[in-house]
Amino acid sequence: MEIKNVSNLVILLLLYFNGLYAQSDTARAPLTPRIVNIVNFIRLIEPRDTAITKDVLYQTVENQIALMKKYHVGGTFLLQYDALIDPRYQRLLKSLPRDQFEIGAWWELPQPLIKKAGIKWRGKYAWDWHSDVGFSVGYTPKEREKIIDTYFADFKKIFGYYPGSVASWVIDAHSLDYMYDKYRIVASANCKDQVGTDGFTLWGGYWNQAYYPSRINAYMPAQHAEKQLPLPIFRMLGSDPIRQYADGRSVTTLEPVYGHAGGNEQWVNWFFQTFTNDPALGFNYTQAGQENSFTWAAMQKGLELQIPLIARLQREGKIRVETLGQSGRWFRKTYPVTPATTFAVTRDLGESDQKTLWYNSRYYRTNLLWKHGRLRIVDVHLFNEAIPDKYLHAVTTVNQSYFYTLPVVDGFQWGARGNPEGFRLMAAKDGKEEEVSGGDPVFTHALSKKAHVLWPSANGKFEIGLDEEQLTITVQDSPAPDWFLELRVAADAHTPLEKTDSRAAVYMFDGHTYRLKVAQGSVSTGVSGSLYRIYPRNNSIVLRLSDQ
């Protein structure tokens, strides 16, 4: 081969391999899909405020539709049953072009649906928002099936087809299994991670994006195709990747009614900047929109900030605006099992210097957070498809519902509000131990299952690799510094740690025993406020995060 041809081949190969990486580059459209679902769900009544009449709620939906049509973006409208059987909403939604708008089910359960299913109504109002009355977790599995059959039959009578998308703050595994097996729904969505807000706790799950749940646990990603429900569940509300986790009881999301977040121009611009331009493994996802209960007056400013921006990003080819059902079908076609994904922030809001990387796989999730030049691994939760959710057979009798995975590091709940704790990267020099400090991390994600971080520090270049089953930390310099990981928690934190040995930390949470396995390195007991330490072997620490 001639030298000229060899040179051309080398250039082509370099261009090809460069194209395999999703770098942060505002001048180039991202190579990995960035998907936005605009999802608005509809209730007929709002008993919590007499000023919010049926007309106010209806006009809110009219205004949402008008704004979306003005900017030529489609989306999904999900109907609570009382709105489903209302003639005004039927006429309005039937008039929408089906190639742009999707009509589906919002799975809160009002009095008309429960009564028609032949079940006694226990609520205080015709729509009661409490977990034990207005949600599937408050009903027995057989009752859930009757409720589902009633809703789906009436939906088909009205629209001529069964709904493809069903979403709610929380849905139990039995209900989702039944909807998928009998009616072949194509997508679902549940609430963002939060602790206690409005009576719902979902904590430790697949952070953002979407996952295939275990057949016996709607919140727990499955590890194997034969144990999963092949129905993608998307995480709602567009969580702030840093602040929503640091205070899990807050609401810092894309919801347009919140003036510090989705209704704030600076925050909205920052969120979509990082969403579209920062590296993403697999794909990036967010849900925009709002339920009509908040009213148009409260959401108008935020939506009029967001919808034009979403439309522009779509025209520029930086995002895909899809219905929930379209995204569900794409996910099912693209991924046979839950994929590995990331959500990265390379530049935080305002003057903050924080940077973060969320990594999810079908085995675990983790969050790496840099603040003031220091790294903390503030979250590690393990997934186990064999653990049923609390409501697979049982019901909640209180205004609370709880969905968890298995915590190894829980920075929010084991730290101080707004200041999550976790594994600190430490180094010893001249008999003194201190946190490693350094510059900006560089995230490089190949289009595969792996994420990579290179972090230059005063103690050498740390390399962090994340793949489906393990997390690896290595120092490139030789000789390597004397470094280790130390798991610290707040003084009043209650953790599920049971014991440690040289190769593992053993936990007991909610009746389940599990362990963090150290495939390379060694575990030792903690000192002065830490739970334990992990020391490297041959300059590396490898945490095995699968096979629980």
C-alpha positions as CSV (number, residue, x, y, z in Angstrom):
1,M,0.0,0.0,0.0
2,E,1.3,3.5,-0.9
3,I,2.3,5.8,1.9
4,K,-0.4,8.3,0.8
5,N,-3.1,5.6,1.1
6,V,-1.8,4.6,4.5
7,S,-1.9,8.2,5.7
8,N,-5.5,8.5,4.4
9,L,-6.4,5.3,6.2
10,V,-4.9,6.5,9.4
11,I,-6.8,9.8,9.2
12,L,-10.1,8.0,8.5
13,L,-9.5,5.7,11.5
14,L,-8.8,8.6,13.8
15,L,-11.9,10.4,12.6
16,Y,-13.9,7.2,13.2
17,F,-12.6,6.5,16.7
18,N,-13.0,10.2,17.6
19,G,-16.6,9.9,16.6
20,L,-17.1,7.1,19.1
21,Y,-16.8,9.5,21.9
22,A,-19.4,12.0,23.2
23,Q,-17.3,14.9,24.4
24,S,-18.6,18.2,25.8
25,D,-18.6,20.4,22.8
26,T,-21.1,23.2,22.3
27,A,-20.2,23.6,18.7
28,R,-21.2,20.0,17.8
29,A,-24.5,18.2,18.2
30,P,-24.2,15.3,20.6
31,L,-23.7,11.8,19.1
32,T,-25.7,10.1,21.8
33,P,-29.5,10.7,21.7
34,R,-30.9,13.4,24.0
35,I,-34.6,12.7,24.4
36,V,-37.2,15.0,25.8
37,N,-40.8,13.9,26.6
38,I,-43.3,16.7,27.2
39,V,-45.8,15.0,29.5
40,N,-48.8,16.8,30.9
41,F,-51.3,14.9,33.0
42,I,-54.9,15.8,33.6
43,R,-57.2,15.7,36.6
44,L,-60.9,16.8,36.5
45,I,-61.0,18.3,40.0
46,E,-58.7,19.8,42.6
47,P,-60.4,19.6,46.1
48,R,-57.4,21.1,47.9
49,D,-58.2,24.6,46.7
50,T,-61.8,25.9,46.0
51,A,-60.4,28.5,43.6
52,I,-59.2,25.8,41.3
53,T,-62.4,25.0,39.5
54,K,-63.0,22.5,36.7
55,D,-62.9,25.4,34.2
56,V,-59.5,26.6,35.6
57,L,-58.2,23.0,35.1
58,Y,-59.6,22.7,31.6
59,Q,-58.3,26.1,30.5
60,T,-54.8,25.1,31.8
61,V,-54.8,22.1,29.4
62,E,-56.1,24.4,26.5
63,N,-53.2,26.7,27.1
64,Q,-50.7,23.9,27.2
65,I,-51.9,22.6,23.9
66,A,-51.9,26.1,22.3
67,L,-48.3,26.7,23.4
68,M,-47.1,23.3,22.1
69,K,-48.8,23.9,18.8
70,K,-47.4,27.4,18.5
71,Y,-43.8,26.0,18.7
72,H,-44.6,22.8,16.8
73,V,-43.6,20.3,19.5
74,G,-45.7,17.3,20.3
75,G,-46.1,15.4,23.5
76,T,-48.2,13.2,25.8
77,F,-51.3,13.9,27.7
78,L,-52.2,11.4,30.4
79,L,-55.8,11.2,31.7
80,Q,-56.9,10.5,35.2
81,Y,-60.2,8.5,35.0
82,D,-62.4,11.3,36.0
83,A,-61.0,13.5,33.2
84,L,-61.1,10.5,30.8
85,I,-64.9,10.3,31.1
86,D,-65.5,14.0,30.8
87,P,-66.9,15.0,27.4
88,R,-65.0,18.3,27.2
89,Y,-61.6,16.6,27.6
90,Q,-62.7,13.9,25.1
91,R,-63.5,16.5,22.5
92,L,-60.4,18.5,23.1
93,L,-58.0,15.6,23.0
94,K,-59.6,13.8,20.1
95,S,-59.0,16.9,18.0
96,L,-55.2,16.6,18.4
97,P,-53.2,15.1,15.5
98,R,-52.2,11.6,16.5
99,D,-48.8,11.8,14.7
100,Q,-47.8,14.6,17.2
101,F,-49.7,13.9,20.4
102,E,-50.3,10.8,22.4
103,I,-53.1,10.2,24.8
104,G,-52.5,7.8,27.7
105,A,-53.4,7.0,31.3
106,W,-52.4,8.8,34.5
107,W,-52.6,6.2,37.2
108,E,-54.2,8.0,40.1
109,L,-57.5,6.4,41.1
110,P,-60.5,8.7,41.7
111,Q,-63.9,7.7,43.1
112,P,-65.7,7.2,39.8
113,L,-63.2,4.5,38.7
114,I,-63.1,2.7,42.0
115,K,-66.9,2.6,42.3
116,K,-67.3,1.4,38.7
117,A,-64.8,-1.4,39.4
118,G,-67.2,-2.5,42.2
119,I,-64.9,-1.4,45.1
120,K,-65.9,0.6,48.1
121,W,-64.5,4.2,48.0
122,R,-62.6,5.1,51.2
123,G,-61.5,8.7,50.2
124,K,-62.5,12.0,51.7
125,Y,-63.0,13.6,48.3
126,A,-63.9,12.4,44.8
127,W,-60.2,12.5,44.1
128,D,-58.1,11.7,47.2
129,W,-54.3,12.1,46.8
130,H,-53.3,9.9,49.7
131,S,-51.3,6.8,49.0
132,D,-53.7,4.3,50.5
133,V,-56.7,5.6,48.6
134,G,-55.6,7.3,45.3
135,F,-52.9,4.9,44.2
136,S,-52.7,1.2,43.3
137,V,-50.6,0.4,46.3
138,G,-53.7,0.9,48.5
139,Y,-55.6,-1.9,46.8
140,T,-55.2,-5.7,46.8
141,P,-53.8,-7.4,43.6
142,K,-57.3,-8.6,42.6
143,E,-58.8,-5.2,43.1
144,R,-56.0,-3.7,41.0
145,E,-56.9,-6.0,38.1
146,K,-60.6,-4.9,38.3
147,I,-59.5,-1.3,38.3
148,I,-57.2,-1.8,35.3
149,D,-59.8,-3.6,33.3
150,T,-62.4,-0.9,34.0
151,Y,-60.1,1.9,33.0
152,F,-58.8,0.2,29.9
153,A,-62.3,-0.8,28.7
154,D,-63.6,2.7,29.0
155,F,-60.5,4.2,27.4
156,K,-61.0,2.0,24.4
157,K,-64.7,2.9,24.1
158,I,-63.8,6.5,24.0
159,F,-60.7,6.6,21.9
160,G,-61.0,3.3,20.0
161,Y,-57.7,1.8,21.2
162,Y,-56.0,0.9,24.5
163,P,-53.6,3.4,26.1
164,G,-49.9,2.6,25.3
165,S,-48.4,4.8,28.1
166,V,-49.4,4.6,31.7
167,A,-47.6,6.7,34.4
168,S,-47.9,7.8,38.0
169,W,-45.9,8.9,40.9
170,V,-45.8,5.2,42.0
171,I,-47.1,2.0,40.5
172,D,-46.7,-1.5,41.9
173,A,-45.2,-4.4,40.1
174,H,-48.4,-6.5,40.0
175,S,-50.2,-3.7,38.2
176,L,-47.5,-3.1,35.7
177,D,-47.2,-6.8,35.0
178,Y,-51.0,-7.1,34.4
179,M,-51.1,-4.0,32.1
180,Y,-48.2,-5.3,30.0
181,D,-49.3,-8.9,29.8
182,K,-53.0,-8.2,29.0
183,Y,-52.9,-4.8,27.3
184,R,-49.4,-4.6,26.0
185,I,-48.6,-1.1,27.2
186,V,-45.3,0.2,25.7
187,A,-44.0,2.7,28.3
188,S,-44.4,3.8,31.9
189,A,-43.0,6.5,34.1
190,N,-42.6,7.0,37.8
191,C,-41.5,9.8,40.2
192,K,-38.0,11.1,40.5
193,D,-36.0,10.0,43.5
194,Q,-37.2,11.7,46.6
195,V,-37.7,11.1,50.3
196,G,-41.2,11.6,51.8
197,T,-42.4,14.4,49.4
198,D,-46.2,14.2,49.1
199,G,-46.1,10.8,50.9
200,F,-43.9,9.1,48.3
201,T,-40.4,7.8,48.9
202,L,-38.5,6.4,46.0
203,W,-34.8,6.3,46.8
204,G,-31.8,4.5,45.4
205,G,-33.2,3.5,42.0
206,Y,-32.0,3.9,38.5
207,W,-31.2,7.6,38.5
208,N,-33.0,9.4,35.7
209,Q,-33.1,7.8,32.1
210,A,-35.1,4.5,32.0
211,Y,-34.8,0.9,33.0
212,Y,-36.5,-2.5,32.8
213,P,-37.9,-3.4,36.2
214,S,-37.9,-6.8,37.9
215,R,-41.2,-8.7,37.4
216,I,-41.7,-8.5,41.2
217,N,-40.4,-5.0,41.9
218,A,-41.5,-2.0,39.9
219,Y,-38.7,0.1,41.2
220,M,-35.8,-2.4,41.1
221,P,-34.0,-2.8,37.8
222,A,-33.7,-6.4,36.7
223,Q,-30.3,-8.0,36.0
224,H,-31.4,-10.7,33.6
225,A,-33.8,-10.6,30.6
226,E,-35.8,-13.6,31.9
227,K,-36.5,-11.9,35.2
228,Q,-37.4,-8.4,33.8
229,L,-40.6,-6.9,32.8
230,P,-39.8,-5.8,29.2
231,L,-41.5,-2.5,29.8
232,P,-39.3,0.6,30.0
233,I,-39.9,2.9,33.0
234,F,-38.8,6.5,32.6
235,R,-37.9,8.7,35.5
236,M,-40.0,11.8,35.7
237,L,-39.6,15.5,36.3
238,G,-36.1,16.4,35.2
239,S,-34.1,16.4,38.4
240,D,-31.3,18.7,39.1
241,P,-28.3,16.3,39.0
242,I,-26.6,18.0,42.0
243,R,-29.2,19.8,44.2
244,Q,-32.1,17.3,43.9
245,Y,-29.9,14.6,45.4
246,A,-28.2,16.8,48.0
247,D,-31.6,17.6,49.5
248,G,-33.8,14.6,48.7
249,R,-36.8,16.2,50.4
250,S,-36.7,19.3,48.1
251,V,-38.1,19.7,44.6
252,T,-35.4,21.1,42.3
253,T,-36.7,19.9,38.9
254,L,-37.8,21.0,35.5
255,E,-41.3,21.5,36.7
256,P,-42.2,25.0,35.6
257,V,-44.0,26.0,38.8
258,Y,-40.8,26.2,40.8
259,G,-39.2,29.6,40.7
260,H,-35.8,28.4,41.8
261,A,-35.7,25.7,39.1
262,G,-38.0,25.0,36.2
263,G,-39.5,28.5,36.4
264,N,-36.1,30.2,36.6
265,E,-34.5,31.3,33.3
266,Q,-30.9,30.9,34.5
267,W,-31.6,27.4,35.9
268,V,-33.5,26.3,32.8
269,N,-30.7,27.5,30.4
270,W,-28.1,25.8,32.5
271,F,-30.1,22.5,32.7
272,F,-30.5,22.2,29.0
273,Q,-26.9,23.3,28.4
274,T,-25.6,20.4,30.4
275,F,-28.3,18.1,29.2
276,T,-27.4,18.6,25.5
277,N,-23.7,19.3,25.6
278,D,-22.1,17.3,28.4
279,P,-21.0,13.7,27.8
280,A,-23.7,11.1,28.0
281,L,-23.3,7.3,27.9
282,G,-26.1,5.6,26.0
283,F,-28.6,8.4,25.9
284,N,-29.8,11.4,28.0
285,Y,-33.4,11.8,29.0
286,T,-35.6,14.4,30.6
287,Q,-39.4,14.9,31.1
288,A,-40.9,18.4,30.8
289,G,-44.5,19.4,31.4
290,Q,-46.8,19.8,34.4
291,E,-50.1,18.5,35.8
292,N,-53.0,20.8,35.4
293,S,-53.7,21.0,39.1
294,F,-51.0,23.7,39.4
295,T,-53.0,25.9,37.0
296,W,-51.9,28.0,34.0
297,A,-51.2,31.1,36.1
298,A,-48.5,29.2,38.1
299,M,-46.9,27.4,35.2
300,Q,-47.2,29.9,32.4
301,K,-43.8,31.7,33.0
302,G,-41.9,28.4,33.2
303,L,-43.5,26.8,30.2
304,E,-43.0,29.9,28.1
305,L,-39.3,29.7,29.0
306,Q,-39.0,26.0,28.3
307,I,-41.1,25.2,25.3
308,P,-39.4,27.7,22.9
309,L,-36.0,26.5,24.1
310,I,-37.0,22.9,23.6
311,A,-38.3,23.7,20.1
312,R,-35.1,25.5,19.1
313,L,-32.9,22.6,20.4
314,Q,-35.0,20.3,18.3
315,R,-34.6,22.4,15.2
316,E,-30.8,22.4,15.8
317,G,-30.8,18.6,16.0
318,K,-29.5,18.6,19.6
319,I,-32.5,16.9,21.1
320,R,-35.4,14.6,20.0
321,V,-38.8,15.6,21.3
322,E,-41.0,12.4,21.4
323,T,-44.1,11.1,23.0
324,L,-43.6,8.8,26.0
325,G,-44.8,5.9,23.8
326,Q,-42.4,6.7,21.0
327,S,-39.5,6.7,23.5
328,G,-40.7,3.4,25.0
329,R,-40.8,1.7,21.6
330,W,-37.3,3.1,20.8
331,F,-35.9,1.9,24.1
332,R,-37.4,-1.6,23.6
333,K,-36.0,-1.9,20.1
334,T,-32.6,-0.6,21.2
335,Y,-31.9,-2.3,24.5
336,P,-32.6,-6.0,25.3
337,V,-31.7,-5.4,29.0
338,T,-31.3,-2.2,31.0
339,P,-28.4,-0.2,29.6
340,A,-25.5,1.6,31.2
341,T,-26.1,5.3,31.1
342,T,-24.6,8.5,32.6
343,F,-25.7,12.0,33.4
344,A,-22.8,14.4,33.7
345,V,-22.3,18.0,34.7
346,T,-19.0,19.6,33.8
347,R,-20.0,23.2,34.7
348,D,-22.4,23.9,37.5
349,L,-25.0,26.7,37.8
350,G,-23.8,30.2,38.7
351,E,-20.6,30.5,40.7
352,S,-20.6,26.9,41.9
353,D,-17.6,24.8,41.0
354,Q,-19.4,21.5,41.5
355,K,-19.2,18.8,38.9
356,T,-20.9,15.4,38.9
357,L,-21.3,12.1,37.1
358,W,-24.2,9.8,37.6
359,Y,-23.6,6.2,36.4
360,N,-26.3,3.6,36.1
361,S,-26.3,0.0,35.0
362,R,-28.6,-2.9,35.6
363,Y,-26.5,-3.8,38.7
364,Y,-26.0,-0.6,40.5
365,R,-25.9,3.2,40.4
366,T,-23.3,5.6,41.7
367,N,-22.7,9.3,41.9
368,L,-19.3,11.0,41.9
369,L,-19.3,14.6,43.1
370,W,-16.5,17.1,42.9
371,K,-16.7,20.2,45.1
372,H,-14.0,22.7,45.9
373,G,-11.5,20.5,44.0
374,R,-12.3,17.4,46.1
375,L,-14.0,14.1,45.2
376,R,-16.6,12.2,47.1
377,I,-18.4,9.1,46.0
378,V,-21.7,10.2,47.6
379,D,-24.0,7.4,46.4
380,V,-23.7,3.6,45.7
381,H,-26.9,1.6,45.6
382,L,-27.1,-2.0,44.5
383,F,-29.9,-3.7,42.5
384,N,-31.3,-7.2,43.1
385,E,-34.1,-8.5,40.9
386,A,-35.0,-11.2,43.6
387,I,-36.2,-8.6,46.1
388,P,-40.0,-7.9,45.8
389,D,-41.4,-4.5,46.3
390,K,-43.5,-4.0,49.5
391,Y,-46.8,-4.0,47.6
392,L,-46.4,-7.0,45.4
393,H,-49.0,-8.8,47.6
394,A,-49.6,-6.3,50.4
395,V,-51.3,-2.9,50.6
396,T,-50.3,0.4,52.3
397,T,-52.8,1.5,55.0
398,V,-51.2,4.9,55.6
399,N,-50.5,8.0,53.4
400,Q,-47.0,6.8,52.6
401,S,-45.4,4.4,50.1
402,Y,-41.8,3.3,50.1
403,F,-39.6,2.0,47.3
404,Y,-36.0,1.3,47.9
405,T,-32.9,-0.5,46.6
406,L,-29.8,-1.6,48.6
407,P,-27.7,1.3,50.0
408,V,-23.9,0.9,50.2
409,V,-23.4,4.7,50.3
410,D,-26.3,7.0,50.9
411,G,-24.8,10.5,50.9
412,F,-28.1,12.4,51.4
413,Q,-29.5,10.3,54.3
414,W,-26.1,9.7,55.9
415,G,-24.8,13.3,55.6
416,A,-26.1,16.8,56.4
417,R,-28.9,18.5,54.4
418,G,-27.3,20.0,51.3
419,N,-24.0,18.4,52.0
420,P,-23.9,14.7,51.2
421,E,-21.3,12.4,52.7
422,G,-19.7,9.4,51.2
423,F,-16.3,7.8,50.2
424,R,-13.6,10.5,50.4
425,L,-10.4,10.0,48.5
426,M,-7.6,10.3,51.0
427,A,-3.8,10.4,50.8
428,A,-1.1,10.2,53.5
429,K,2.1,12.2,53.4
430,D,4.7,12.8,56.0
431,G,2.5,11.1,58.6
432,K,-0.5,13.3,57.8
433,E,-3.8,12.2,56.2
434,E,-5.9,14.6,54.2
435,E,-8.3,14.7,51.3
436,V,-6.9,14.6,47.8
437,S,-7.5,17.8,46.0
438,G,-7.1,18.5,42.3
439,G,-8.3,20.1,39.1
440,D,-11.2,19.5,36.8
441,P,-12.2,15.9,36.0
442,V,-12.4,14.9,32.4
443,F,-15.3,12.6,31.4
444,T,-14.9,10.4,28.4
445,H,-17.6,8.0,27.5
446,A,-17.2,5.5,24.6
447,L,-20.5,4.4,23.0
448,S,-20.5,1.2,25.0
449,K,-21.2,0.2,28.6
450,K,-18.2,2.0,30.1
451,A,-17.6,5.5,31.5
452,H,-14.1,6.9,32.2
453,V,-12.9,9.8,34.3
454,L,-9.4,11.2,34.4
455,W,-8.8,13.5,37.4
456,P,-5.5,15.4,37.8
457,S,-4.6,16.0,41.4
458,A,-1.8,17.0,43.6
459,N,-1.3,13.3,44.4
460,G,-1.2,12.1,40.8
461,K,-3.6,11.4,38.0
462,F,-6.5,9.3,39.2
463,E,-8.3,7.2,36.7
464,I,-11.8,6.0,37.4
465,G,-13.5,3.4,35.3
466,L,-17.1,2.5,35.6
467,D,-18.6,-0.5,33.8
468,E,-21.8,-2.6,34.3
469,E,-20.5,-4.6,37.2
470,Q,-17.6,-2.7,38.9
471,L,-15.9,0.5,39.7
472,T,-12.1,0.8,39.4
473,I,-9.8,3.5,40.7
474,T,-6.2,3.6,39.7
475,V,-3.4,6.2,40.0
476,Q,-1.3,6.5,36.8
477,D,1.8,8.0,38.5
478,S,4.6,5.7,39.6
479,P,5.5,5.5,42.4
480,A,2.0,6.0,43.5
481,P,1.0,8.0,46.5
482,D,-0.2,6.4,49.7
483,W,-3.9,6.7,49.1
484,F,-7.2,5.1,50.2
485,L,-11.0,5.5,50.3
486,E,-12.6,6.4,53.6
487,L,-16.4,6.1,54.1
488,R,-17.5,9.0,56.3
489,V,-21.0,9.7,57.6
490,A,-22.6,12.3,59.9
491,A,-22.4,11.8,63.6
492,D,-26.1,11.0,63.9
493,A,-26.4,8.9,60.8
494,H,-28.1,5.4,61.0
495,T,-26.5,3.1,58.5
496,P,-27.2,-0.5,57.7
497,L,-23.5,-1.6,57.9
498,E,-23.2,-4.8,59.9
499,K,-19.6,-5.7,59.7
500,T,-16.5,-5.7,57.6
501,D,-13.8,-8.2,56.7
502,S,-10.6,-7.8,54.7
503,R,-12.5,-8.3,51.4
504,A,-16.0,-6.9,51.9
505,A,-18.4,-4.7,53.8
506,V,-21.6,-6.5,54.9
507,Y,-24.9,-4.7,55.2
508,M,-28.4,-5.5,56.4
509,F,-31.2,-3.3,55.0
510,D,-35.0,-3.9,55.2
511,G,-34.4,-7.6,56.1
512,H,-31.9,-8.2,53.2
513,T,-28.2,-9.0,53.6
514,Y,-25.8,-7.9,50.9
515,R,-22.2,-6.9,50.6
516,L,-19.8,-4.5,48.9
517,K,-17.1,-6.8,47.5
518,V,-13.6,-5.5,47.1
519,A,-12.1,-7.5,44.2
520,Q,-8.8,-5.7,44.4
521,G,-7.7,-3.9,47.6
522,S,-8.4,-4.5,51.3
523,V,-10.9,-3.3,53.8
524,S,-10.0,-2.1,57.3
525,T,-12.0,-0.6,60.2
526,G,-12.7,3.1,60.2
527,V,-11.3,5.7,62.5
528,S,-12.7,9.0,64.0
529,G,-16.1,9.2,62.3
530,S,-15.6,6.9,59.3
531,L,-17.3,3.5,58.9
532,Y,-14.4,1.8,57.1
533,R,-11.5,2.3,54.8
534,I,-10.5,0.6,51.5
535,Y,-6.8,0.4,50.6
536,P,-5.5,-0.3,47.1
537,R,-3.5,-3.3,46.0
538,N,-1.0,-2.8,43.2
539,N,-2.1,0.8,42.9
540,S,-5.8,-0.1,42.3
541,I,-9.1,-0.5,44.0
542,V,-11.8,-2.5,42.3
543,L,-15.2,-2.6,43.8
544,R,-17.4,-5.5,42.6
545,L,-21.0,-4.2,42.4
546,S,-22.8,-7.2,41.0
547,D,-23.7,-10.8,42.0
548,Q,-25.4,-9.8,45.2
